[in-house]
Amino acid sequence: MAGKKKSRPVLSALVVLGLVGTSGYLTLELRKQDDQGVTEITNVGVLEGSGGGSKTADKGEETWSRLENPARSVLRGADGQVKAVLTDGARTATLTGPSRTFAEPSSTSSKVSTTDWVRLMPEPWKKGAEKEKWFKDWYAENEGSKKDDIFAVAFQYVAGAKDKKDEQGVVYAGDADFGPLNPNGSEGNDLRLEQSDFYDFLGVPYPFRDGVVGQPESLKAKSIDCSGFMRMVLGYRSRYPLMSSDESGDGLPRTANGMARSKEGVDVLPLVGITPKDRPTGIDQLQPGDLVFFKLDTRTGERLDHVGMVLGYDTEGHLIFVSSREEVNGPTIGDVGGVSRLDGNGYYAKTLRSAKRL
């Protein structure tokens, strides 16, 4: 690395490890205007499950229903509690399971206690798919499962996360940087370089399906910028298809702007513009696991320049997201440089422009 990163305290073993990404140019002056976020307690869609993830005694008492905006199917148990939410055109499914708490005490007082587990289905959901074999098999395997979901994977890259190696000795998880120090940057002004993709973190070439081979840069080892973080969690680790750039291949594009404007998944908060007046108001439509896109800097023109993932509501009722950011130097739900809230009038809440469910 170009410079030694500040050490970040190891999180308590009782806390699940941390999540998602910031693509570039963060404006110090705008953050100085960061207002105290106004609490806007809203229901995350229909997710009112009580946790536990256990099977009902009588499968015949489970019920399916349909909701709109976006179109989705909801599975409830015999007790009426939500067990699964599956959105038409999306592969990410939200299941109710054992309660977990996500926290990052070194950077924020926020804690998210949730029974939501987000997993990737093998096919996009469609109305009536609950009758198809592929879904029955997938749900039987994942109902009530405690194996790592998308959130657990994401938190394997936050402050203090321990290295994990595959059979070839490649470190595929661990405390990640946002990027190497920018030789021309300064605190609050592009301090760290962007453009660190998941294969830069891995330090090994990655062959994309369009024939392009991503070549890691040694300077960016153990680094993932905001979109690289999403590609690591959703693509490399969870096997969602990945494009080699914003233009080539199929699947999740390389940049936050490419992801926001792609046809992948379902637009939960459609992009209508990049100006402050284009800030979406319907954040009650958001669901854990949704990708959220931001316009942080006027220097990026019409491009959206940051992406994160919705984690859920914290214990104070604020809607929290996780992303990889320059200030904390890596994936975080922290408040350094701006609170990680999507409600109220804080820095990120004011710069939110759209959201997508993959």
VMD Tcl script that draws the C-alpha trace (Angstrom):
set ca {
  {0.00 0.00 0.00}
  {1.10 3.59 -0.57}
  {0.63 4.38 3.08}
  {0.00 2.60 6.33}
  {-3.66 2.50 7.23}
  {-4.76 3.51 10.69}
  {-5.51 0.49 12.82}
  {-9.17 -0.16 13.45}
  {-10.28 -1.84 16.69}
  {-11.37 -5.47 16.49}
  {-15.12 -5.83 16.95}
  {-16.62 -7.85 19.80}
  {-17.11 -11.51 19.04}
  {-20.76 -10.99 19.93}
  {-21.18 -8.61 17.03}
  {-21.63 -9.84 13.49}
  {-18.90 -8.51 11.15}
  {-19.59 -5.24 8.78}
  {-20.81 -4.01 5.06}
  {-20.95 -1.99 1.60}
  {-19.26 0.71 -0.69}
  {-18.41 4.37 -1.55}
  {-17.30 5.38 -5.04}
  {-15.34 8.46 -4.75}
  {-14.96 12.22 -4.36}
  {-16.38 13.01 -0.92}
  {-17.10 16.69 -0.28}
  {-15.93 17.94 3.11}
  {-17.94 21.14 3.11}
  {-21.22 19.35 2.47}
  {-20.55 17.10 5.44}
  {-20.01 20.13 7.65}
  {-23.64 20.97 6.92}
  {-24.76 17.51 8.04}
  {-28.00 18.11 9.93}
  {-29.15 15.92 12.77}
  {-31.14 13.17 11.06}
  {-34.86 13.36 11.70}
  {-36.24 10.05 12.85}
  {-38.59 8.67 10.24}
  {-39.67 5.28 11.52}
  {-41.17 3.37 8.62}
  {-41.98 -0.27 8.08}
  {-39.55 -2.10 5.80}
  {-42.17 -3.37 3.40}
  {-43.93 -6.27 5.11}
  {-41.02 -7.55 7.15}
  {-42.61 -8.01 10.56}
  {-41.34 -11.49 11.33}
  {-40.70 -12.51 14.90}
  {-37.57 -14.49 14.09}
  {-36.67 -18.04 14.94}
  {-36.92 -19.32 11.40}
  {-38.57 -22.56 12.53}
  {-40.89 -24.57 10.34}
  {-44.59 -24.51 11.11}
  {-46.09 -27.77 12.34}
  {-48.59 -27.87 9.50}
  {-47.17 -26.83 6.14}
  {-50.71 -26.53 4.82}
  {-51.26 -23.54 7.12}
  {-48.59 -21.47 5.41}
  {-50.14 -18.83 3.17}
  {-48.94 -16.90 0.13}
  {-50.14 -13.40 -0.75}
  {-49.26 -10.73 -3.29}
  {-48.30 -7.10 -2.75}
  {-47.52 -4.32 -5.24}
  {-45.04 -1.45 -5.64}
  {-42.93 -3.42 -6.25}
  {-44.83 -6.59 -7.18}
  {-43.84 -9.32 -4.73}
  {-44.95 -12.53 -3.06}
  {-45.10 -12.91 0.71}
  {-45.04 -16.20 2.60}
  {-46.55 -16.24 6.08}
  {-46.56 -19.01 8.65}
  {-49.56 -20.35 10.53}
  {-49.04 -17.61 13.13}
  {-49.35 -14.91 10.47}
  {-45.70 -13.88 10.75}
  {-43.71 -13.20 7.58}
  {-41.33 -15.99 6.60}
  {-40.17 -14.78 3.18}
  {-40.50 -11.83 0.80}
  {-39.70 -12.43 -2.88}
  {-39.84 -9.65 -5.47}
  {-40.76 -10.20 -9.11}
  {-37.66 -9.93 -11.29}
  {-35.22 -10.05 -8.37}
  {-32.95 -12.85 -7.15}
  {-32.38 -11.49 -3.65}
  {-34.87 -12.95 -1.16}
  {-35.45 -11.77 2.38}
  {-36.12 -14.62 4.82}
  {-37.02 -14.42 8.50}
  {-34.54 -16.22 10.73}
  {-32.70 -16.05 14.05}
  {-32.11 -12.57 15.42}
  {-28.69 -10.99 14.92}
  {-27.10 -7.68 15.90}
  {-24.81 -5.69 13.62}
  {-22.70 -2.99 15.24}
  {-19.46 -1.07 14.75}
  {-18.69 0.57 18.11}
  {-15.43 2.09 16.89}
  {-17.30 4.29 14.38}
  {-20.94 4.60 15.46}
  {-23.37 4.06 18.32}
  {-25.92 2.59 15.90}
  {-26.88 -1.05 16.32}
  {-29.14 -2.99 13.97}
  {-30.86 -5.99 15.55}
  {-32.70 -7.90 12.86}
  {-34.33 -11.21 11.98}
  {-33.87 -10.52 8.25}
  {-31.57 -12.83 6.31}
  {-30.90 -11.91 2.66}
  {-30.00 -14.72 0.27}
  {-29.57 -15.10 -3.47}
  {-31.98 -17.37 -5.31}
  {-30.81 -19.34 -8.38}
  {-33.43 -17.64 -10.58}
  {-35.31 -14.32 -10.59}
  {-38.65 -14.55 -8.81}
  {-41.94 -14.47 -10.68}
  {-45.55 -14.81 -9.62}
  {-46.39 -18.45 -8.95}
  {-42.78 -19.61 -8.63}
  {-43.58 -21.06 -5.21}
  {-45.01 -24.04 -7.11}
  {-41.80 -24.69 -9.07}
  {-39.28 -27.35 -8.07}
  {-36.27 -25.04 -8.15}
  {-37.81 -22.80 -5.50}
  {-39.10 -25.63 -3.32}
  {-35.61 -27.16 -3.27}
  {-33.93 -23.81 -2.59}
  {-36.33 -22.85 0.18}
  {-36.09 -26.24 1.88}
  {-32.31 -25.75 2.03}
  {-32.40 -22.15 3.29}
  {-35.43 -21.92 5.59}
  {-34.13 -21.25 9.08}
  {-30.52 -21.75 7.95}
  {-27.71 -20.06 9.86}
  {-25.15 -20.40 7.08}
  {-23.62 -17.11 5.95}
  {-26.05 -14.87 4.09}
  {-25.23 -11.69 2.16}
  {-25.04 -9.59 5.34}
  {-22.72 -12.03 7.09}
  {-20.46 -12.08 4.04}
  {-20.41 -8.29 3.85}
  {-19.35 -7.95 7.46}
  {-16.34 -10.17 6.79}
  {-14.63 -7.07 5.34}
  {-15.19 -4.49 8.10}
  {-12.80 -3.24 10.77}
  {-11.17 -6.11 12.60}
  {-12.49 -8.85 10.32}
  {-10.17 -11.85 10.35}
  {-8.56 -13.11 7.17}
  {-10.14 -16.12 5.49}
  {-8.21 -18.23 2.98}
  {-9.39 -20.67 0.34}
  {-7.77 -24.00 -0.46}
  {-5.25 -22.29 -2.74}
  {-4.17 -19.95 0.05}
  {-5.89 -16.87 -1.47}
  {-7.18 -14.46 1.17}
  {-10.81 -13.93 0.10}
  {-12.07 -12.07 3.20}
  {-10.68 -9.84 5.93}
  {-10.35 -6.22 7.08}
  {-10.47 -4.32 3.77}
  {-9.15 -0.90 2.76}
  {-11.11 1.47 0.52}
  {-8.01 2.07 -1.58}
  {-4.36 3.12 -1.43}
  {-3.41 6.64 -0.38}
  {-3.68 9.22 -3.15}
  {-0.28 10.93 -3.55}
  {-2.11 14.12 -4.60}
  {-4.95 13.86 -2.10}
  {-5.56 15.24 1.37}
  {-7.87 14.68 4.32}
  {-11.44 15.27 3.13}
  {-10.31 15.70 -0.47}
  {-9.81 12.42 -2.35}
  {-7.44 11.08 0.28}
  {-7.55 7.60 -1.18}
  {-7.59 6.32 -4.73}
  {-10.70 4.63 -6.09}
  {-11.05 1.85 -8.67}
  {-10.13 -1.07 -6.43}
  {-12.27 -4.00 -7.60}
  {-12.77 -7.34 -5.86}
  {-9.89 -8.99 -7.75}
  {-7.55 -6.25 -6.49}
  {-8.45 -7.31 -2.95}
  {-7.85 -10.96 -3.86}
  {-4.58 -10.27 -5.65}
  {-5.31 -12.82 -8.37}
  {-6.53 -12.48 -12.00}
  {-10.26 -13.00 -12.53}
  {-11.64 -14.34 -15.85}
  {-14.98 -12.73 -16.72}
  {-17.53 -14.50 -18.88}
  {-16.97 -12.10 -21.80}
  {-13.35 -13.23 -22.08}
  {-11.81 -10.23 -20.31}
  {-9.40 -11.07 -17.50}
  {-9.27 -8.63 -14.60}
  {-5.66 -8.03 -13.59}
  {-5.06 -7.00 -9.96}
  {-2.72 -4.14 -9.08}
  {-0.36 -4.87 -6.21}
  {-0.83 -1.30 -4.91}
  {-4.51 -2.08 -4.34}
  {-4.08 -5.37 -2.49}
  {-6.74 -5.91 0.23}
  {-8.68 -2.89 -1.14}
  {-12.27 -2.60 -2.43}
  {-14.02 0.64 -3.30}
  {-17.79 0.99 -2.91}
  {-18.82 -0.80 -6.09}
  {-15.95 -3.28 -5.76}
  {-17.32 -4.15 -2.32}
  {-20.76 -4.88 -3.75}
  {-19.21 -6.98 -6.50}
  {-17.20 -8.92 -3.93}
  {-20.21 -9.66 -1.71}
  {-22.87 -10.23 -4.37}
  {-20.71 -11.49 -7.21}
  {-17.51 -13.23 -6.21}
  {-18.87 -14.56 -2.92}
  {-22.58 -15.04 -3.72}
  {-22.21 -15.84 -7.44}
  {-24.32 -13.09 -8.99}
  {-23.02 -12.62 -12.58}
  {-20.46 -9.84 -13.02}
  {-19.67 -7.61 -16.00}
  {-16.02 -6.84 -16.70}
  {-16.92 -3.13 -17.02}
  {-20.03 -0.99 -17.37}
  {-20.23 -1.87 -21.06}
  {-19.07 -5.45 -21.53}
  {-20.61 -8.73 -20.42}
  {-23.79 -9.45 -18.49}
  {-24.64 -9.07 -14.83}
  {-23.61 -6.46 -12.27}
  {-21.64 -3.54 -13.83}
  {-18.33 -2.25 -12.48}
  {-19.33 1.18 -11.12}
  {-22.05 2.61 -8.90}
  {-23.35 4.59 -11.86}
  {-23.39 1.51 -14.07}
  {-25.26 -0.49 -11.43}
  {-27.87 2.22 -10.87}
  {-28.59 2.62 -14.58}
  {-28.46 -1.06 -15.56}
  {-31.44 -3.28 -16.31}
  {-30.41 -5.76 -13.63}
  {-32.95 -6.39 -10.90}
  {-35.89 -4.15 -10.02}
  {-35.85 -0.38 -9.54}
  {-37.42 0.11 -6.11}
  {-36.71 3.86 -6.08}
  {-36.37 4.77 -9.78}
  {-33.69 7.25 -10.79}
  {-35.34 10.46 -11.99}
  {-32.38 12.84 -11.77}
  {-29.22 13.74 -9.91}
  {-30.11 17.11 -8.35}
  {-31.21 17.66 -4.74}
  {-34.83 18.02 -5.89}
  {-34.61 14.46 -7.27}
  {-34.10 12.92 -3.83}
  {-36.61 10.04 -3.52}
  {-39.22 10.28 -0.78}
  {-40.54 6.73 -0.58}
  {-37.82 5.13 1.49}
  {-40.52 2.99 3.13}
  {-40.30 0.94 -0.09}
  {-36.77 -0.15 0.80}
  {-36.03 -3.63 2.06}
  {-32.89 -5.15 3.63}
  {-30.40 -6.04 0.89}
  {-31.48 -3.30 -1.53}
  {-28.70 -1.37 -3.25}
  {-28.86 2.39 -2.70}
  {-27.17 4.94 -4.98}
  {-25.91 8.42 -4.18}
  {-24.77 11.62 -5.88}
  {-21.96 12.91 -3.67}
  {-19.90 15.24 -5.85}
  {-20.67 17.67 -8.65}
  {-17.32 16.88 -10.28}
  {-18.66 13.53 -11.47}
  {-21.17 15.25 -13.76}
  {-24.27 13.17 -14.45}
  {-22.76 10.08 -12.87}
  {-23.90 8.61 -9.57}
  {-20.76 8.05 -7.53}
  {-21.55 5.91 -4.50}
  {-23.37 2.64 -3.75}
  {-24.28 0.91 -0.51}
  {-26.64 -1.77 0.79}
  {-29.62 -1.37 3.11}
  {-29.01 -3.18 6.39}
  {-32.19 -2.30 8.30}
  {-33.47 -0.09 11.12}
  {-31.26 0.58 14.11}
  {-32.48 0.56 17.69}
  {-33.33 4.29 17.42}
  {-35.51 3.82 14.34}
  {-33.06 5.07 11.69}
  {-32.67 3.21 8.40}
  {-28.99 2.21 8.12}
  {-26.88 1.17 5.14}
  {-23.38 -0.25 4.77}
  {-20.76 0.72 2.19}
  {-17.01 1.04 1.59}
  {-15.84 4.59 2.25}
  {-12.72 6.69 2.08}
  {-12.95 8.24 5.56}
  {-13.09 4.99 7.51}
  {-10.90 3.37 4.86}
  {-13.12 0.43 4.06}
  {-16.55 -1.14 4.54}
  {-18.52 0.43 7.39}
  {-21.86 1.41 8.91}
  {-20.00 4.16 10.74}
  {-20.70 7.87 11.01}
  {-17.25 9.23 10.17}
  {-17.79 11.79 7.39}
  {-21.58 11.47 7.56}
  {-24.07 9.30 9.44}
  {-25.09 6.06 7.70}
  {-28.77 6.98 7.69}
  {-31.15 7.03 4.76}
  {-33.87 8.89 6.71}
  {-33.72 12.47 7.94}
  {-31.51 15.22 6.53}
  {-27.99 13.90 7.02}
  {-25.31 13.84 4.33}
  {-26.18 10.48 2.80}
  {-29.94 10.92 3.21}
  {-29.76 14.16 1.22}
  {-27.61 12.65 -1.51}
  {-29.66 9.46 -2.03}
  {-30.99 9.30 -5.60}
  {-32.22 5.74 -6.33}
  {-32.41 2.14 -5.16}
  {-32.46 -1.29 -6.80}
  {-33.31 -4.84 -5.69}
  {-31.13 -7.39 -7.50}
}
mol new
graphics top color blue
foreach p $ca { graphics top sphere $p radius 0.5 }
foreach p [lrange $ca 0 end-1] q [lrange $ca 1 end] { graphics top cylinder $p $q radius 0.2 }
display resetview
